[in-house]
Amino acid sequence: MRMRTVPFLLPLAVALAAVRAGAQSNQNPLMDVQVVQVRDFQVVGRAGTYPGGTNALSFESTVCNTGGVPIPWMAPMDPDHPKFAFLVAREWNGRFEQISDRSFVKHAVFAGNSSNCGRCTLPPGQIGQFLGVGCGDVYDAVINSNQYVLGPPDEVDPWLGEWARTCSHFDRGEPPVPPPFDCDDQRSLTQAQVALFSPVQHRLDVEDGALDVTGATFHLQCHFVTAGEPEALRGDSLGSRRFSAVWDGTAWILAEVGAFQSGSVLERWTSALVDSATNGTDDGRVVVAVEVTGPTQGFYHYEYALQNRDNARGVRAFRIPSCPGARFKGFGFHDVDGDPANDWTASVGATEVAFETTANPLRWNTIFNLWFDSDAAPEPESATLEAFDPGAGNPAFLVPTSAPTGLYDAFLGAGCSRSTPPSLYATGSPARATLGNASFALESAGNPAGAETVLYYGLAHESLALEGCTLWTGRGSRAFSGARADASGIAIHPVPIPSDPELEGLDVDFQCASFLREGGALFGRIDLSDGLRVRVGNTIPACP
């Protein structure tokens, strides 16, 4: 039953590119492993002083062989063994982000073959070299953080589950031994070298400041990677558990909260829409979560989190559909290295918002965050993920998500003022002129406190230049309603929408005039808000 890999004879980077050149060529339909528990969270190493220190976290993990064949469990330098990847994420203030570094992964060394998973059929051969069918294996926090068996994640192909030992971290040693011994398939990393490591080196590291956040929730994920497991069976090969973190004056006290949950840690983000996709059968899965809040003064806030579960080629771009004419602001990005020089750049095209990079791809076992504000409402769409590395299959694939393609209240143009023009935006439940929406209203913000305002409308879809200002409602505009601005400068104009089918598809242009004592841009006493086109109906296209 042993499935040995052929030793790689090329340098590590070339070897990894070679194994990424096709579909999952090594899959075994009987290979299936499940992470069933993580517990006993603890800090196993620390550097620095509070509140500027760094903590190495670890935990006990339990996995079960739920497939039909024994799983090879050879210790390095034999490549036939599983790998364990870890990360810590935090949900706080509407964002779900990775707060740990991209830690080294643990190379399994010995299969315990316990009976805690049910009926355990011990495998043939030397004890510890295979995990038998129905058998379990438990690693405690000390073993999971043993720096002697931790290696770089980039040495592992997460799609095929394979590890290239030639010129690897274990082969080279740290500091590296001289050639040719650094690439001779023999372990050069020694216990004596490891003894000189810092207490947090290569471990699952989290800074004090990332834990010292009131109101945040924390989650620790464990991901088991083994060669041959089919992609369709990998959903339970990773899972997470929530925990609390309290500084007691000398150390962080970690405590598990609630039950273990299988799947991507992003599925813990209960208020988000979570979906995933693969590049056909040519590479692994990327998980995309999105939460949209608002609107706040006409703008929705979009929060995306992207997790590369086991995609070997990585992701270089995330393209989100949008409406022509939609407005965007407040772009942001977060990754795990904290280096602003390699942050993904955001751009707005005619029909998409794009985040992309040329040097900092989303690699496996990492979460990147992207966010922005838009006046377009969220609608179900498919975003595009583009591969970073070359390889077989399509260079891009789609993942279902929410995107700013509901431009039901469209910006016509800027208002007029000697300072900042007042804004005009829709409110209500929903903030859209659907038939029968009695809560629909238009608000104008940025007016002087207590100013009298008048809402005008026009149906001709024309504008008129007047004294350096633009009347977006045109020559035939009419007054719709009047309202006094409150102490914060907001004037509310109710615009209830009747349940009249004849209104379906009607577009109405609005603009609000604010009457001042003096200093107005128009006639010396009037400021004009931005123009807004309200699109009425239940079945109108999302984009104008």
ROMI-615891 format. One line per field, with one value per residue (C-alpha): residue number from 0; residue in one letter; chain; x, y, z. Coordinates in pm, 1 decimal, padded with zeros to 6 digits. Each point is the difference from the previous one (the first is absolute). Last residue first. Layout:
<rs>
num [NUM ...] $
residuo [a ...] $
cadena [A ...] $
east [X ...] $
north [Y ...] $
up [Z ...] $
</rs>
This chain:
<rs>
num [543 542 541 540 539 538 537 536 535 534 533 532 531 530 529 528 527 526 525 524 523 522 521 520 519 518 517 516 515 514 513 512 511 510 509 508 507 506 505 504 503 502 501 500 499 498 497 496 495 494 493 492 491 490 489 488 487 486 485 484 483 482 481 480 479 478 477 476 475 474 473 472 471 470 469 468 467 466 465 464 463 462 461 460 459 458 457 456 455 454 453 452 451 450 449 448 447 446 445 444 443 442 441 440 439 438 437 436 435 434 433 432 431 430 429 428 427 426 425 424 423 422 421 420 419 418 417 416 415 414 413 412 411 410 409 408 407 406 405 404 403 402 401 400 399 398 397 396 395 394 393 392 391 390 389 388 387 386 385 384 383 382 381 380 379 378 377 376 375 374 373 372 371 370 369 368 367 366 365 364 363 362 361 360 359 358 357 356 355 354 353 352 351 350 349 348 347 346 345 344 343 342 341 340 339 338 337 336 335 334 333 332 331 330 329 328 327 326 325 324 323 322 321 320 319 318 317 316 315 314 313 312 311 310 309 308 307 306 305 304 303 302 301 300 299 298 297 296 295 294 293 292 291 290 289 288 287 286 285 284 283 282 281 280 279 278 277 276 275 274 273 272 271 270 269 268 267 266 265 264 263 262 261 260 259 258 257 256 255 254 253 252 251 250 249 248 247 246 245 244 243 242 241 240 239 238 237 236 235 234 233 232 231 230 229 228 227 226 225 224 223 222 221 220 219 218 217 216 215 214 213 212 211 210 209 208 207 206 205 204 203 202 201 200 199 198 197 196 195 194 193 192 191 190 189 188 187 186 185 184 183 182 181 180 179 178 177 176 175 174 173 172 171 170 169 168 167 166 165 164 163 162 161 160 159 158 157 156 155 154 153 152 151 150 149 148 147 146 145 144 143 142 141 140 139 138 137 136 135 134 133 132 131 130 129 128 127 126 125 124 123 122 121 120 119 118 117 116 115 114 113 112 111 110 109 108 107 106 105 104 103 102 101 100 99 98 97 96 95 94 93 92 91 90 89 88 87 86 85 84 83 82 81 80 79 78 77 76 75 74 73 72 71 70 69 68 67 66 65 64 63 62 61 60 59 58 57 56 55 54 53 52 51 50 49 48 47 46 45 44 43 42 41 40 39 38 37 36 35 34 33 32 31 30 29 28 27 26 25 24 23 22 21 20 19 18 17 16 15 14 13 12 11 10 9 8 7 6 5 4 3 2 1 0] $
residuo [p c a p i t n g v r v r l g d s l d i r g f l a g g e r l f s a c q f d v d l g e l e p d s p i p v p h i a i g s a d a r a g s f a r s g r g t w l t c g e l a l s e h a l g y y l v t e a g a p n g a s e l a f s a n g l t a r a p s g t a y l s p p t s r s c g a g l f a d y l g t p a s t p v l f a p n g a g p d f a e l t a s e p e p a a d s d f w l n f i t n w r l p n a t t e f a v e t a g v s a t w d n a p d g d v d h f g f g k f r a g p c s p i r f a r v g r a n d r n q l a y e y h y f g q t p g t v e v a v v v r g d d t g n t a s d v l a s t w r e l v s g s q f a g v e a l i w a t g d w v a s f r r s g l s d g r l a e p e g a t v f h c q l h f t a g t v d l a g d e v d l r h q v p s f l a v q a q t l s r q d d c d f p p p v p p e g r d f h s c t r a w e g l w p d v e d p p g l v y q n s n i v a d y v d g c g v g l f q g i q g p p l t c r g c n s s n g a f v a h k v f s r d s i q e f r g n w e r a v l f a f k p h d p d m p a m w p i p v g g t n c v t s e f s l a n t g g p y t g a r g v v q f d r v q v v q v d m l p n q n s q a g a r v a a l a v a l p l l f p v t r m r m] $
cadena [A A A A A A A A A A A A A A A A A A A A A A A A A A A A A A A A A A A A A A A A A A A A A A A A A A A A A A A A A A A A A A A A A A A A A A A A A A A A A A A A A A A A A A A A A A A A A A A A A A A A A A A A A A A A A A A A A A A A A A A A A A A A A A A A A A A A A A A A A A A A A A A A A A A A A A A A A A A A A A A A A A A A A A A A A A A A A A A A A A A A A A A A A A A A A A A A A A A A A A A A A A A A A A A A A A A A A A A A A A A A A A A A A A A A A A A A A A A A A A A A A A A A A A A A A A A A A A A A A A A A A A A A A A A A A A A A A A A A A A A A A A A A A A A A A A A A A A A A A A A A A A A A A A A A A A A A A A A A A A A A A A A A A A A A A A A A A A A A A A A A A A A A A A A A A A A A A A A A A A A A A A A A A A A A A A A A A A A A A A A A A A A A A A A A A A A A A A A A A A A A A A A A A A A A A A A A A A A A A A A A A A A A A A A A A A A A A A A A A A A A A A A A A A A A A A A A A A A A A A A A A A A A A A A A A A A A A A A A A A A A A A A A A A A A A A A A A A A A A A A A A A A A A A A A A A A A A A A A A A A A A A A A A A A A A A A A A A A A A A A A A A A A] $
east [-02821.1 00142.7 -00228.1 -00251.1 -00358.0 -00229.3 -00129.7 -00040.8 00121.2 00349.4 00092.9 00251.2 00195.6 00157.5 00243.6 -00138.5 -00047.3 00091.2 -00217.6 00058.8 00231.2 -00219.1 00147.6 00321.0 -00146.3 00183.9 -00294.5 -00305.4 -00000.8 -00263.3 00102.1 -00118.6 -00037.6 00028.9 -00201.5 -00022.9 -00282.8 00025.8 -00321.0 00046.6 -00309.2 -00214.3 -00296.7 -00002.6 -00122.5 00077.3 00081.9 00357.1 00041.3 00243.5 00067.3 00245.5 00249.7 00239.9 00331.5 00222.5 00094.4 -00231.7 -00291.2 -00058.4 -00350.5 -00217.8 -00188.6 -00156.1 -00024.5 00081.6 -00005.3 00267.5 -00087.3 00319.5 00230.5 -00001.3 00379.8 00019.9 00371.2 00174.3 00223.9 -00277.1 -00244.8 00082.9 -00304.3 -00018.7 -00226.9 -00167.7 -00349.2 -00173.8 00102.2 -00004.0 00065.4 00049.0 -00012.4 00219.6 -00027.3 00319.1 -00011.1 00359.8 00184.0 -00034.7 00247.2 -00256.6 -00306.9 -00227.2 -00240.2 -00273.9 -00146.0 -00192.4 -00330.3 00159.3 -00307.4 00186.6 00374.9 00178.7 00317.3 00150.6 -00182.2 -00121.1 00055.5 00271.6 00113.3 00278.8 00068.3 00325.6 00048.7 00269.2 00335.7 00112.3 -00133.4 -00279.2 -00137.7 -00098.8 00205.9 -00134.7 -00270.3 00055.2 -00222.7 -00254.3 -00072.4 00363.0 -00016.2 00323.2 00228.0 00093.6 -00105.0 00177.7 00018.8 00354.5 00133.4 00325.3 00314.9 00317.5 -00188.8 00168.2 00362.9 00258.4 00133.7 00016.0 -00225.6 -00344.4 -00286.5 -00318.4 -00313.1 -00312.4 -00341.1 -00315.3 -00285.1 -00089.8 00133.3 -00114.5 00195.0 00103.5 00333.8 00237.7 00317.8 00162.8 00257.9 00131.0 00259.5 -00006.5 00291.2 00036.4 00081.6 00148.8 -00174.7 00254.6 00239.2 00219.9 -00201.9 -00318.9 -00369.0 -00327.8 -00250.6 -00338.8 -00198.4 -00223.4 00157.9 00314.5 00084.2 00346.0 00137.7 00363.3 00104.1 00236.3 00368.3 00149.6 -00245.7 00191.5 -00209.5 00085.4 -00341.5 -00216.6 -00238.8 -00146.3 -00210.7 -00204.1 -00208.2 -00176.8 -00209.0 -00274.0 -00213.5 -00019.9 00042.5 -00120.3 00240.7 00141.4 00280.1 00346.2 00242.9 00358.2 00326.7 -00124.2 00219.6 00121.0 -00026.4 -00362.5 -00049.9 -00219.6 00078.5 -00221.1 -00150.9 -00182.5 -00222.3 -00160.7 -00231.6 -00141.8 -00310.6 -00021.7 -00304.5 00041.0 00072.3 -00139.4 00087.3 00187.2 00135.0 00183.2 00199.7 00177.7 00208.2 00159.0 00265.4 00024.7 00274.5 00132.7 -00056.7 -00335.8 -00202.7 00189.6 -00168.7 -00285.4 -00123.3 -00295.7 -00066.4 -00262.9 00085.1 -00186.0 00109.7 00372.1 00088.9 -00017.5 00316.8 00181.7 -00034.2 -00168.1 -00076.9 -00115.4 00136.7 -00239.1 -00041.6 00269.1 00352.8 00209.8 00326.7 00174.4 00259.8 00287.6 00132.7 -00276.4 -00289.9 -00037.9 -00322.3 -00057.7 -00323.3 -00033.4 -00204.4 00072.2 00097.4 -00010.7 00197.1 -00004.2 -00380.3 -00054.4 00278.7 -00206.6 -00090.2 00364.0 00107.9 00256.2 00313.0 00273.3 -00099.3 -00075.9 -00162.0 -00114.0 -00036.3 -00181.3 00000.3 -00276.8 -00016.6 -00294.3 00049.1 -00191.5 00306.1 00318.3 00323.8 00049.8 00133.4 00200.0 00176.6 00132.1 -00091.8 00251.1 -00067.9 00362.0 00292.3 00198.5 -00208.4 00229.1 00310.6 00198.1 00336.1 -00130.5 -00119.9 00359.6 00100.1 -00305.1 00134.8 -00116.1 00227.1 -00238.7 00121.0 -00154.6 00337.6 -00088.3 00171.2 00274.7 00135.8 00051.3 00059.3 -00240.7 -00275.8 -00043.5 -00252.5 00012.7 00003.5 -00174.0 -00255.0 -00079.6 -00030.6 00278.2 -00150.0 -00294.2 -00277.6 -00329.2 -00323.8 -00361.4 -00091.4 -00184.1 00182.4 00343.3 00219.9 00338.0 -00178.4 -00135.7 00349.3 00088.3 -00070.4 00129.8 00295.2 -00197.9 -00229.1 -00322.7 -00244.6 00200.8 -00030.0 -00367.6 -00098.4 -00029.7 -00279.4 -00040.5 -00311.7 -00078.7 -00297.5 00227.7 00357.4 00240.2 00327.0 00368.6 -00070.7 00026.9 00211.4 -00196.6 -00368.7 -00258.8 -00203.3 -00371.9 -00153.2 -00371.6 -00107.2 00196.0 00148.0 00157.9 00356.1 00231.9 00281.2 00147.0 00354.9 00187.3 -00250.1 00155.3 -00129.1 -00045.7 00194.4 -00205.6 -00150.9 -00028.5 -00301.7 -00268.5 -00204.4 -00304.9 -00377.7 -00116.5 -00320.0 00156.9 00167.1 00029.2 00349.1 00188.6 00279.4 00175.0 00138.0 00123.3 00059.1 00188.8 -00050.0 00280.6 00154.2 00299.2 00253.2 00241.0 -00217.2 -00211.1 -00223.2 -00374.2 -00152.9 -00382.0 -00164.6 -00281.1 -00380.5 -00056.7 -00099.1 00356.1 -00053.6 00180.1 00040.1 00182.8 00144.3 00090.7 00268.5 00055.9 00334.5 -00045.3 00157.7 00051.0 -00086.2 -00253.6 00166.5 00370.7 00190.6 00007.1 -00231.6 -00025.2 -00248.5 -00315.4 -00292.1 -00312.2 -00096.4 -00238.6 -00033.5 -00233.8 -00126.3 00242.9 -00109.3 00194.8 -00111.7 00194.8 -00223.7 -00044.1 00382.0 00117.2 00353.9 -00061.1 -00199.5 -00008.6 00309.5 00323.6 00016.6 00242.5 00250.1 -00018.9 00074.0 00309.7 00131.7 -00029.3 00163.0 00308.4 -00021.5 00045.4 -00330.4 -00034.1 -00287.2 -00294.2 -00097.9 -00356.9 00003.4 -00296.3] $
north [05129.1 -00299.6 -00220.6 -00029.4 00103.9 -00264.9 00155.0 00360.6 00359.2 00120.6 00309.4 00225.4 00211.3 00343.5 00126.7 00268.4 00364.5 00294.2 00312.5 00351.2 00196.8 -00058.5 -00351.3 -00068.1 00095.8 00241.7 00152.8 -00091.2 -00341.8 -00195.1 -00360.7 -00137.3 -00376.9 -00178.5 -00284.9 -00174.7 -00253.1 -00324.0 -00201.3 -00370.9 -00119.1 00302.2 -00141.3 -00297.3 00227.3 -00112.1 00356.3 00109.5 00215.8 00289.4 00138.1 00295.3 00000.9 00292.1 -00073.7 00283.7 -00156.2 00231.8 -00090.1 00133.8 00138.8 -00171.2 00091.4 -00225.6 -00070.6 00330.7 -00025.9 -00024.1 00074.3 00180.3 -00280.4 -00218.2 -00005.2 00377.7 00062.7 00298.4 00265.8 00259.0 -00248.2 -00303.6 -00222.0 -00379.2 -00239.1 -00323.8 00133.7 -00133.8 00260.5 00025.1 00262.1 -00045.0 00322.1 00072.6 00245.3 00016.7 -00095.8 -00118.9 00093.4 -00273.9 -00286.2 -00276.7 -00025.6 -00295.6 -00162.7 -00228.6 -00348.5 -00134.5 -00044.1 -00247.6 -00109.6 -00031.4 -00008.0 00333.1 -00123.8 00051.3 -00314.9 00060.5 00372.3 00242.9 00159.2 00252.2 00370.1 00170.4 00365.7 00182.2 00052.5 00367.2 00282.8 -00238.3 -00181.7 -00361.6 -00271.7 -00228.4 -00248.3 -00263.1 -00302.3 -00144.4 -00358.6 -00081.7 -00364.8 -00140.0 00042.3 -00369.4 -00296.3 -00335.7 -00306.7 -00101.9 00007.3 -00129.6 00141.8 -00118.0 -00302.4 -00335.5 -00101.5 00225.0 00351.1 00148.4 00282.7 -00137.0 00244.5 -00005.0 00143.2 00104.8 -00151.7 00198.1 00016.4 00368.9 00255.2 00364.8 00257.4 00314.7 -00164.4 -00037.7 -00209.3 -00311.8 -00272.4 -00254.2 -00274.7 -00339.0 -00244.6 -00378.9 -00021.2 00302.4 00327.1 00160.9 00282.5 00097.2 00123.9 00079.6 00054.5 00139.7 00080.5 00171.5 -00078.5 00128.7 00323.5 -00044.1 00089.0 -00077.8 -00143.5 -00086.9 -00301.2 00083.1 -00070.5 00323.0 00002.8 -00285.1 -00147.2 -00356.6 -00161.0 00190.9 00294.2 00225.1 00316.3 00216.3 00275.9 00126.2 -00120.5 00149.3 -00196.7 00148.9 -00328.5 -00272.2 -00236.4 -00351.1 -00096.6 -00101.2 -00163.8 -00021.0 -00185.7 -00324.3 -00299.7 -00275.5 -00273.6 00059.3 -00184.4 00212.2 00347.0 00220.2 00323.5 00241.1 00270.9 00295.9 00228.4 00314.4 00142.9 00373.9 00228.6 00178.7 -00334.6 -00286.0 -00208.7 -00325.3 -00259.3 -00309.9 -00213.8 -00333.9 -00160.5 -00345.4 -00113.2 -00368.2 -00200.6 -00040.0 -00161.2 -00169.8 00311.5 00298.0 -00039.5 00183.7 00131.0 00162.6 00191.6 00274.0 00173.9 00056.6 -00333.8 00049.2 -00345.8 -00128.2 00203.3 -00259.2 -00238.4 -00330.3 -00205.8 00160.9 -00069.4 00093.3 00305.1 00220.1 -00132.5 00186.6 00191.1 00172.7 00246.6 00060.6 00225.5 00245.9 -00238.7 00076.5 -00165.0 -00178.6 -00179.3 -00288.3 -00110.2 -00331.0 -00085.6 -00260.5 -00154.0 -00335.8 00010.5 00160.4 -00204.6 -00286.4 00155.8 00098.5 -00364.0 -00096.4 -00123.4 00174.3 00120.1 00347.2 00051.0 00356.4 00132.7 00328.3 00217.4 00255.5 00323.3 00225.6 00372.8 00212.9 00159.8 -00043.5 -00110.8 -00303.3 00180.3 00241.0 -00285.0 -00134.8 -00343.4 -00265.2 -00357.5 -00121.5 00064.8 00174.1 00081.9 -00122.2 00113.4 -00270.7 -00109.9 -00338.6 -00059.0 -00002.5 -00258.6 -00209.4 -00019.7 00126.8 -00179.4 -00281.7 -00186.2 00045.1 00126.9 00366.5 00187.1 -00262.0 00098.4 00276.7 00162.9 -00039.1 00255.0 00183.9 -00149.3 -00339.7 -00049.8 -00338.3 00077.5 00334.7 -00168.9 -00033.1 -00337.0 -00087.8 00101.9 -00041.0 -00127.5 00068.3 00013.4 00331.5 00118.7 -00025.8 00033.4 00175.5 00336.1 -00081.4 00015.3 -00288.1 -00092.6 -00338.4 00119.5 00307.6 -00214.2 00203.7 -00281.3 -00235.1 00225.1 00079.1 -00365.9 -00215.5 -00257.1 -00261.8 -00198.9 -00333.6 -00093.8 -00134.1 -00012.4 00292.5 -00123.4 00011.9 00001.7 -00372.5 -00174.4 -00198.3 -00073.2 00258.4 -00022.9 -00001.3 00251.1 -00009.6 00339.5 00325.2 -00024.5 -00337.6 00132.2 -00069.8 00226.1 00077.2 00137.1 00290.7 00247.4 00311.5 00315.6 00309.5 00325.8 00301.2 00258.3 00256.4 00000.3 00268.4 -00133.9 00214.1 00009.6 00364.6 00160.0 00161.9 -00319.4 -00357.9 -00138.5 -00279.4 -00233.0 -00234.8 -00353.9 -00247.8 -00371.7 -00219.0 -00366.8 -00250.6 -00167.0 00231.4 -00217.2 00250.6 00036.3 -00249.1 -00240.0 00012.6 -00167.1 -00011.1 -00342.1 -00054.7 00023.3 00355.2 00151.3 00011.2 00224.3 00313.8 00147.8 00322.6 00142.0 00367.1 00257.3 00372.8 00183.1 00347.7 00329.2 00296.3 00368.2 00027.5 -00173.7 -00077.7 -00174.8 -00364.7 -00280.3 -00376.0 -00281.0 00210.3 -00236.6 -00145.2 -00337.6 -00094.3 -00077.2 -00276.8 -00212.5 00065.1 -00252.2 -00217.5 -00166.0 -00211.2 -00259.4 00200.4 00018.5 00318.8 00019.2 00182.8 00284.7 00192.1 00137.2 00201.2 00060.4 -00290.0 00165.5 00344.5 -00155.6 -00169.9 00312.9 00195.0 -00278.5 -00059.0 -00301.9 -00370.2 -00058.3 -00340.5 -00202.4 -00015.2 -00311.7 -00121.4 -00277.4 -00232.7] $
up [-01547.5 00190.2 00209.1 -00282.5 00095.5 00143.8 00322.2 -00111.0 00016.6 -00093.0 00199.1 -00177.3 00247.2 -00044.4 00261.1 00227.6 -00090.8 00222.7 -00009.6 00134.8 -00231.5 -00305.3 -00019.1 00196.1 00336.6 00225.7 00179.5 00208.7 -00162.3 -00193.3 -00070.0 -00332.6 -00047.5 -00332.9 -00146.3 -00339.6 -00044.5 -00199.7 -00052.6 -00071.3 00188.5 00090.9 -00194.4 00234.8 00285.3 00351.4 00103.6 00082.3 00312.0 -00055.4 00349.1 -00003.8 00287.3 00053.9 00167.6 00125.9 00333.7 00195.6 -00228.0 -00350.3 -00060.0 -00260.2 -00318.5 -00261.5 -00374.5 -00167.8 -00377.0 -00265.7 -00362.0 -00085.0 00114.3 00311.0 00018.5 00041.8 -00043.9 00155.1 -00153.1 -00003.1 -00160.3 -00211.5 -00064.9 00002.6 -00186.4 00091.2 -00088.8 00310.4 00257.4 00377.3 00265.9 00375.7 00200.2 00298.6 00290.9 00200.3 00369.3 00015.9 -00317.7 -00262.4 -00036.6 -00036.3 -00225.3 00054.0 -00243.6 00124.7 -00053.3 00297.9 -00188.2 -00239.1 -00198.0 -00327.7 00057.6 00021.3 00170.3 00341.2 00109.1 00259.5 -00032.3 -00103.2 -00325.6 -00043.9 -00053.3 00096.7 00089.2 -00198.1 00173.0 00015.3 -00218.1 -00096.7 -00302.1 -00039.4 -00164.7 -00268.4 -00093.6 00269.4 -00057.5 00243.0 -00103.0 -00072.5 00104.9 -00142.6 00300.7 00043.0 00210.8 -00044.5 -00223.8 -00105.0 -00356.6 -00146.7 -00160.5 -00178.4 -00130.3 00026.6 00023.7 00157.2 00037.7 00350.2 00119.2 -00088.1 -00054.0 00209.9 -00160.3 00188.6 -00063.0 00079.9 00250.6 00056.9 00246.5 -00027.9 -00202.1 00189.8 00069.2 00293.8 -00006.5 00147.0 -00059.0 00250.6 -00055.1 00173.9 -00012.7 00007.3 -00371.5 -00171.6 -00086.6 -00227.9 00098.9 -00295.8 -00297.7 00186.5 -00065.4 00129.9 -00275.4 00004.7 -00309.8 -00281.5 -00122.6 00202.0 00358.9 00136.6 00322.6 00067.4 00207.4 00283.4 -00065.5 00137.5 00290.9 00171.0 00282.4 -00102.1 00046.3 -00246.8 00028.5 -00271.0 -00014.5 -00237.5 00158.0 -00312.5 -00290.6 -00220.1 -00246.1 -00349.2 -00181.6 00235.2 00173.4 -00033.2 00242.2 -00119.9 00244.7 -00122.7 00057.5 00157.7 00081.4 -00231.2 00263.7 00105.4 00328.0 00227.9 -00131.5 00213.8 -00132.2 00232.6 -00148.2 00179.5 -00200.5 00162.2 -00165.3 -00071.3 -00012.0 00330.6 00165.2 -00206.3 00175.5 00047.0 -00241.8 00122.6 -00239.3 00028.1 -00275.1 00029.3 -00249.0 -00094.3 -00165.9 -00351.9 -00338.6 00046.8 -00082.0 00139.5 00336.4 00167.0 00331.3 00175.6 00320.5 00047.4 00324.1 00327.7 00148.1 -00056.6 00133.6 -00358.9 -00056.9 00214.1 -00291.9 00073.6 00309.2 00324.8 00350.4 00279.0 00217.5 00152.2 00055.8 00257.8 -00038.8 00292.1 -00123.1 00239.5 00279.8 00085.6 -00058.0 -00372.9 -00116.3 -00331.7 -00091.4 -00243.0 -00301.3 -00163.2 -00352.9 -00271.6 -00281.4 -00174.2 00025.9 -00341.3 -00157.2 -00142.1 -00336.9 -00055.3 00006.3 00268.8 -00178.2 00196.0 00344.9 00133.8 00342.9 00077.7 00355.2 00060.7 00312.7 00047.3 00197.5 00084.1 00055.9 00250.9 00156.5 -00201.6 00171.9 -00223.0 -00308.4 00217.0 00176.0 -00330.1 -00132.8 -00112.1 -00109.4 00008.8 -00234.9 00279.5 00306.7 00281.8 -00194.4 -00175.4 00142.9 00118.0 -00356.1 -00122.7 00262.6 -00085.3 -00352.4 -00337.3 -00245.8 -00089.5 -00307.6 -00345.5 -00136.3 -00054.9 00286.7 00015.0 -00340.7 00095.6 00340.2 00296.1 00030.2 00331.4 00042.6 -00173.1 -00373.5 -00022.7 00275.3 -00161.4 -00338.5 -00259.8 -00105.9 00227.4 -00235.7 00184.8 -00150.4 00086.8 -00368.6 00029.4 00312.9 -00166.2 00305.7 00000.3 00004.1 00346.0 00154.4 00237.7 00363.7 00123.0 00213.7 00105.8 00216.1 00012.1 -00079.0 00222.8 00303.7 -00057.6 -00007.0 -00309.8 -00016.9 -00272.3 -00071.2 -00158.8 -00216.9 -00272.5 00125.8 00023.6 -00150.5 00099.9 00376.1 00059.7 -00261.5 -00250.6 -00029.4 00096.8 00322.0 -00068.0 00239.3 00077.5 00121.4 -00024.9 00352.6 -00083.1 -00023.4 -00291.1 00132.3 -00341.3 00022.7 -00163.7 -00142.8 -00155.3 00165.6 -00212.6 00040.5 00091.5 -00230.4 00278.7 00226.0 -00008.8 -00291.5 -00061.0 00045.5 -00009.3 00129.4 00305.5 00112.1 -00113.7 00054.6 -00173.4 00113.6 -00243.3 -00011.5 -00261.4 00063.9 -00250.2 -00073.2 -00074.9 -00302.6 -00063.3 00190.4 00153.8 00203.5 00197.4 -00186.5 00062.3 -00305.1 00036.4 00023.8 -00251.0 00013.5 00120.2 00333.7 00133.6 00300.7 00116.7 00349.0 00080.3 00324.6 -00001.2 -00077.7 00014.6 -00024.4 00146.6 -00105.4 00231.1 -00023.1 00281.9 00179.1 -00028.1 -00274.6 -00109.2 00111.2 -00037.4 00059.5 00041.5 00046.9 -00157.9 00148.8 -00281.1 -00370.2 -00111.0 -00288.3 -00286.1 -00262.4 -00241.0 -00320.8 -00251.7 -00164.7 -00322.2 -00037.4 -00168.1 -00139.8 -00327.4 00148.6 -00326.6 -00170.8 00007.6 00373.2 00051.4 -00232.8 00155.9 00339.5 -00133.2 -00165.1 00325.0 00203.9 -00209.0 -00229.3 00075.9 00174.0 00162.3 -00154.7 00237.4 00190.2 00029.4 00259.3 -00032.9] $
</rs>
